[in-house]
Amino acid sequence: MEKKKYSSYAEIERDLEILKLEKEINYQKLVLSFQKTKDSITPQNLVNGFVSSYTDYVKKSYPEILQSIIPFIINWFINKKRGS
C-alpha cells in the first residue's frame, strides 16, 4: 500500500474522521450480527430448524422410500393369500 501524502492538517483530520465513522459502522454491524445470532439460537428455533430439515429430507427421498418398500408389501400380500 502506498503512503498517502497530505498537504494540510484538514485533510488528515477528514481522513481520521472517515476512519472513525467506518470503525463505528463496522462495530455496529458486528453488534447487530451477534444479536441476530443470539436471537436465532433458541430452543424453539433449533427444534424448528431440525424438523424442517428432516421433513425436507423425507420429501426429497419419498420416491426412493416408496420404491424400496413396495416390493416388500407386494410379497407380503402374495404370501398372505397363499396362507404361508
C-alpha positions as CSV (number, residue, x, y, z in Angstrom):
1,M,0.0,0.0,0.0
2,E,1.3,3.4,-1.0
3,K,1.6,6.1,1.7
4,K,-0.7,9.0,1.1
5,K,0.8,12.5,1.2
6,Y,-1.2,15.2,2.9
7,S,-0.9,18.9,2.2
8,S,-2.8,20.1,5.2
9,Y,-3.9,19.1,8.7
10,A,-7.5,19.4,7.5
11,E,-7.0,16.5,5.1
12,I,-5.6,14.4,7.9
13,E,-8.5,15.3,10.2
14,R,-11.0,14.5,7.4
15,D,-9.4,11.0,6.8
16,L,-9.3,10.4,10.5
17,E,-13.0,11.2,10.9
18,I,-13.8,8.9,7.9
19,L,-11.8,6.1,9.6
20,K,-13.6,6.7,12.9
21,L,-17.0,6.5,11.2
22,E,-16.1,3.4,9.3
23,K,-14.9,1.8,12.6
24,E,-18.2,2.7,14.3
25,I,-20.2,1.3,11.4
26,N,-18.3,-2.0,11.4
27,Y,-18.7,-2.2,15.2
28,Q,-22.5,-1.7,14.9
29,K,-22.6,-4.3,12.1
30,L,-20.8,-6.7,14.5
31,V,-23.2,-6.0,17.3
32,L,-26.2,-6.5,15.1
33,S,-24.8,-9.7,13.7
34,F,-24.2,-11.0,17.2
35,Q,-27.7,-10.1,18.3
36,K,-29.3,-11.8,15.3
37,T,-27.2,-14.9,16.1
38,K,-28.1,-14.8,19.7
39,D,-31.8,-14.5,18.9
40,S,-31.7,-17.3,16.4
41,I,-30.2,-19.8,18.9
42,T,-33.2,-20.5,21.0
43,P,-34.5,-24.0,21.7
44,Q,-37.6,-23.4,19.6
45,N,-35.6,-22.2,16.6
46,L,-33.2,-25.1,16.9
47,V,-36.1,-27.6,17.0
48,N,-37.8,-25.9,14.1
49,G,-34.6,-26.0,12.1
50,F,-34.1,-29.7,12.8
51,V,-37.7,-30.6,12.0
52,S,-37.8,-28.6,8.8
53,S,-34.5,-30.1,7.6
54,Y,-35.8,-33.6,8.4
55,T,-39.1,-33.0,6.6
56,D,-37.2,-31.6,3.6
57,Y,-35.1,-34.7,3.5
58,V,-38.1,-37.0,3.7
59,K,-40.0,-35.1,1.0
60,K,-36.9,-35.4,-1.3
61,S,-36.4,-39.1,-0.6
62,Y,-40.1,-40.1,-0.7
63,P,-39.9,-41.7,-4.1
64,E,-36.9,-43.8,-3.2
65,I,-38.5,-44.9,0.1
66,L,-41.6,-46.0,-1.8
67,Q,-39.5,-47.9,-4.4
68,S,-37.8,-49.8,-1.6
69,I,-41.0,-50.6,0.4
70,I,-43.4,-51.5,-2.4
71,P,-41.8,-54.9,-3.2
72,F,-41.9,-56.0,0.4
73,I,-45.6,-55.0,0.6
74,I,-46.4,-56.9,-2.6
75,N,-44.6,-60.0,-1.3
76,W,-46.4,-59.8,2.0
77,F,-49.8,-59.7,0.2
78,I,-48.8,-62.6,-2.1
79,N,-47.7,-64.7,0.9
80,K,-50.8,-63.8,2.9
81,K,-53.1,-65.1,0.1
82,R,-51.2,-68.3,-0.2
83,G,-51.6,-68.8,3.5
84,S,-47.8,-69.1,4.1
